[in-house]
């Protein structure tokens, strides 16, 4: 065994478990100590009512474990060993370190175990800071693969997004109920928002409520507690000997529905961002989340958020002097483009026929109802959107070119 552990063979894990069973049995005679092992990571947990006695017990138990590991021909790296002390509020005279192999190891404010940072107050603030930094690096790397234009479709973007979300969600069954009280919640939501914006190819100005809805990505404030509740119910089933595939699936479905209701309640609060998108999707939230077809695009995101090539939006961000439509002169926003502008009457009639809509008045909610259940309807609405938004963009560019090439007319100085 050149690497010090049995690896590189199909029997590697079995041989390792056989060898390490003795280490796990070291604490069998001490009710205040327990030993947990994951691969070659060994965790010693020592409890007690007195800090001094508990510290001594931890030092003794650590020495016993090290001695057993040494008999296996392995060694423990003290420079990679961490220690943390948990104590109640108001406790005085806390020890500052323990001694392992004649080396003083200071008690840390937090330690990393199996990818999760655990702090002495169990707030997981260090862990949230860690995943913010880690996810930010992954996002910067993957964003280059997901430009809004000429990039991958929504399915591939979702695949990339899941890489980032797996970083954000890791350990959620442990820290899920601590997120709402964390000061890092805003930073985590900001990261998730940037991921969702890439998934649907939207402008960065679109609100979090709208992008999460369109990307079908619940926020961490709902998803993390759901994962914690699901894990705890799975654990109880296993303890009771009632864990089956059917029971597992029933719990997952019930928790998902509960999460959707909590999310819906949050979205239905009045005077919150993304009202235009929320009014169209929230009443049919489950239908939208469960659709298996269709892909959001740059132009679909514009028509479903109101952030795009619309005079109202361009005026709001300072890129246009007024809000009048380039084609009819009326107030131009997403709703005007979708329902009223006479420039798209023929396309609108064709869309109503393809979607089976009876009313002359086209509402975005009615469209969501039909496109969420039919691939053909989705493609019809997507084609309609692509055509009219491209024409609006072409007209916008034509007018900009005309303004830039127009000669300046000033006062006549020749008099």
Residue, then its C-alpha position, 0 to 999 in steps of 0.5 A: x500500500x504505497x499511498x497508506x490506504x487500500x485503494x485502486x481495487x474493488x476490495x479497497x473499501x471493504x479492506x478499509x472498513x475491516x481495518x478501521x472497525x477497531x478505531x470505531x470500537x475505541x469509544x465503546x466503553x465511554x458513554x460520553x464519547x463517540x467516533x465517526x468515520x467517513x473514508x479516512x476522516x475521523x471525527x471524535x465527539x466528546x461531551x460532558x458537564x464540565x469543560x475541563x474534564x471534557x477537554x481531558x477526556x477529548x485528549x485521552x480519547x484522541x491519543x487512544x485513536x491515534x495509537x490504534x491508527x498507528x498500529x495499522x501502519x498509518x499516521x495522523x497529520x496534526x497539521x490537518x487536525x482541527x478542534x472546536x468547543x461547543x458550550x452554553x451561554x454564560x459559560x466562563x473559563x473556556x479552555x483554549x486548546x487541546x493537546x494531541x501528540x504533544x502538539x497544542x491545537x487551538x479551538x477554532x471558531x468553526x471547522x469544516x467537516x464533510x464540506x460544511x463549516x460548523x461554528x460554535x453557535x451553529x449559525x452556519x455563517x462561515x458556511x454561507x460565506x464559504x458557499x457564496x465565494x465558491x459559487x461565485x467562482x463557478x458562476x464566473x466560469x460558467x457564465x462564459x458558456x451562457x451568453x444571452x444571444x446565440x448560447x445554449x437553449x434552456x435545457x442546457x442552461x439548466x444543466x449548467x445552472x444545476x452545477x452551481x445550485x448543487x454548490x449552493x444547496x449542499x448540506x441544506x438538510x443540516x443548515x436549512x432552518x438557519x438560512x432565514x436568520x442569516x445575514x448572508x441570505x441576500x448574497x445567496x439570493x443574489x447569486x441564485x438570481x444571476x443563475x436564473x437570469x442566465x437560464x432564461x436569457x433575461x436582462x439583469x434588471x429583471x426582478x428576482x421574483x420574475x426570473x425565479x418563476x420563469x426559470x422554475x427555480x425556487x429560492x433557497x429560503x423555500x428550497x433549503x427548509x424543504x430539503x431539511x424537512x424531507x431528510x428528517x422524514x426520510x430519517x424517521x422512516x428508516x428508524x421505524x423500518x418503514x422506508x420504501x420507494x413509495x413512502x419516499x416518493x410520497x414524502x417528496x411530493x408532499x414536501x414539494x407541494x408544500x414548498x410551492x404553496x409557501x412560495x405562492x404565498x410569498x409571490x402573492x404579497x401585494x406591491x412586490x417586484x415582478x408583478x407583470x410576470x407574477x400575475x401571468x404565472x402564479x395562478x397556474x404555478x404548478x402547471x408552469x413548474x411541471x411542464x416538460x417542454x419548451x425553452x425560454x429565450x432572449x425574446x421570450x423573456x422580454x415579452x414575459x417580463x417587460x424588460x427589453x425592446x419596449x419604449x417604456x423600458x428604454x425610457x426608464x433606463x435612460x435610453x429613450x426620450x419618450x415611451x411612444x411606440x415606433x409603429x403606432x405612436x401609443x404608449x409602448x410596453x410588453x402588454x401593448x406589443x402583445x395585445x394592441x399594436x396594430x402592426x402585429x394584427x395579422x400575427x396576433x390573429x394567427x397566434x389566437x387560431x393556433x393556440x385555440x384562444x376564442x377572445x380577441x383580447x390576448x392576456x399573457x395568463x391565457x397564453x401561459x395556460x395553453x403553452x404550458x401544456x402543449x409543445x405545439x402551442x409553445x412553439x407557436x408563441x415562441x415563433x410569434x415572439x421572435x418575429x415581432x421582437x426582432x422587427x422591433x429591434x430592427x426598427x430601433x436600430x434603424x431609427x438610431x442610425x437615422x439619428x446618428x447620420x442626421x446633420x446638425x441644424x444650428x443658427x446661420x452664422x453667415x449673415 
